[in-house]
Amino acid sequence: MLKSMTGFGIASTETDKAKITVEIKSLNSKFLELTLKLPKSHSDKELLIRNDCNKLIERGKVNLTIAVEYNAGAERKPVTINQQLLRAYYEQLELGAQTLNAKTNDLFALALQMPEVIKPEEQTVDEDEWKAVYSTFEASITAFNSFRATEGAELEKDLIQRIKNILSLLVRVETAEPNRMPVVRDRINKYLEDAVGVENIDQNRLEQELVYYIEKFDITEEKVRLKSHCDYFISTLKDKDAGGKKLGFISQEIGREINTMGSKANDANIQKMVVEMKDELEKIKEQLLNVL
């Protein structure tokens, strides 16, 4: 079953202390590009979350946000004011103001905003809160992967239809193919009649040339391989471990057979069908960019 690389998942949990929300969004990418935002109090869990994302998300440009909103009645995180540092900042600012003959009425507010003056005390997250955060993360991953699976099912339907279109065009090619050689024969005969005259045509040599052109323009192998690759593509779609990379490799082989068929066709009608096949294949390749 296919999965789309585009996905979205969100989950929320409310505890006695806070509301926890985890949101995941992803777009196409060859690798996992994870942008993780989580509360500072949970920063020690970042490596754990990243490792889980590597296993559960695999690929994509992913934005994952963990937000914890504490209730109004929840215990506030205490802060500390570094009195010595505040005094030092204030005195230096006052000295600078006197030197420059500047106003000094806002120096206290400015000193409070200087680095390291106001510092929240370190607080460890209790085990119950972390369990709630992690279970919410798992729920968001479940919703995210469910979204990917739903999108992947739609992609699978479209890809199958595109392959069926190519196979339908191949049937039309097989129908048109028998008309090619009589045209080639008439063209060579006409050329020889104009060049050397009917009476001077060597029929044995003519037959040799026709055999040469039949071998040169024969597309039997290309048709067989093209059908085989298309069948393999569809069977791979049904595999449990079907992925965009493997399907991409198969689509390259399909393209190779279509191109060879076009170069050997030497027939306007078949060339038109080959162009239609290429158009379907390009749409397949575009869709595969969004397959996990």
Salt bridges, closest charged atoms under 4 A:
GLU23 OE2 - LYS25 NZ 3.60
GLU46 OE2 - ARG50 NE 3.01
ASP126 OD2 - LYS17 NZ 3.13
GLU129 OE2 - HIS42 NE2 3.32
GLU154 OE2 - LYS157 NZ 3.71
GLU156 OE2 - LYS238 NZ 3.19
ASP158 OD2 - ARG162 NE 3.63
GLU177 OE2 - ARG180 NH2 3.42
GLU177 OE1 - LYS223 NZ 2.46
ASP194 OD2 - LYS190 NZ 2.75
GLU207 OE2 - ARG185 NH1 3.57
GLU209 OE2 - ARG205 NE 3.21
GLU221 OE1 - ARG225 NH1 3.32
GLU222 OE2 - ARG225 NH2 3.73
GLU222 OE2 - LYS264 NZ 3.32
ASP231 OD2 - LYS227 NZ 2.99
GLU253 OE2 - ARG256 NH1 2.58
GLU257 OE2 - ARG225 NE 3.00
GLU276 OE1 - ARG172 NH1 3.85
ASP279 OD2 - LYS283 NZ 3.38
GLU280 OE1 - ARG162 NH1 3.27
